[in-house]
């Protein structure tokens, strides 16, 4: 569990309690009875966003690397002990790109064909910004910067909230869900924000709460699950009575309302998954792949869940490489690449590849300068966007100078972002269905970087 997860736990519990009061007296059988009505709906305008959060701060300089000789030489000089051999890089031929030729870390063998095929795009030097920021402004302190730069917990919160200069109880995907849930998912008893990567801020809305699912499916109480060998009718009835009773004490009532919703939602989601079409795509081993496999299964169950819009959060930890960067990052990126490729194949199998967009995010990038066998916390980083609707085999944003002392280098090769999280998120939110008029509700600072109508970066 990350520090951010712990920070959110109490706040999320109280929000869930406030939002689930209406469910306190709902019998489970009555809630389950709505499943058939919901399943009768068709999802002709279905869309899903899938966030892959790379906890720890991924080293962008060994993710997308200059391949052209002169640019590669500067990269190698900056990090001699951890520079990847030029001969191992997966060469890219990006459409419309005029900078030095680039290559991918060789761990991206599974994802590169999707880049070449135009299904995956690259996002360069994106990060948290309070305002557009130049090196001169940063050094002279004439522009406000995000709180807690280079801090894991602060930058995780800034990426996920879209509000880098103050704390927030909601995230930008949660606020997007607030605007779209009642429009696209009326009558659904299951939240459109589903997390397999733990408690998070990005999916927290004012009215929409996140629903956490395990890699094996919804969490249900064994003794209340009629399909489980431990099911006991008397115990199920007793538990039902306990958690549906109205309590005088506020915390006791909060516990009951959260429990009631959790049990009801778990039963509905489990029934929906059982009735969903099977997926034959083979996923690789690993925790991230297991999360994305369950996401694919939940997408397959979208009609039964009554969802035309869904938001998923999955996570992969272990990117904080102050040492042994080369070998360990290769393992993480290989897992990421294989899992993303398998997930995309599953969306193709289900016929929803054009309706599902997957994107990566991380605490921050890292410094170009080596600290020996690793790298230190940075700011801007590079990311990937995958899906049938993506205008891929292109690089979006501005490719930075990969050399110490460059125009974006605030010291030790730490990059000042040239594209804000706001514009990255705006592109995704607009595709998802958020109007230009409502975009500032989702991303309050977006107009500091572009008008709401022009905030999109063009990858969707």
Helices and strands as residue ranges (DSSP letters): H 3-19, G 21-23, H 28-39, E 47-54, G 60-62, E 64-66, H 69-78, G 86-88, E 90-91, E 102-104, G 106-108, H 109-116, E 120-127, H 135-140, H 152-161, H 172-184, E 193-195, E 210-212, G 222-224, H 233-244, H 250-275, H 287-300, H 302-305, E 309-316, H 325-350, G 353-355, E 356-362, E 366-370, E 375-377, E 381-386, E 395-397, E 419-420, H 421-432, H 436-442, G 446-448, G 452-454
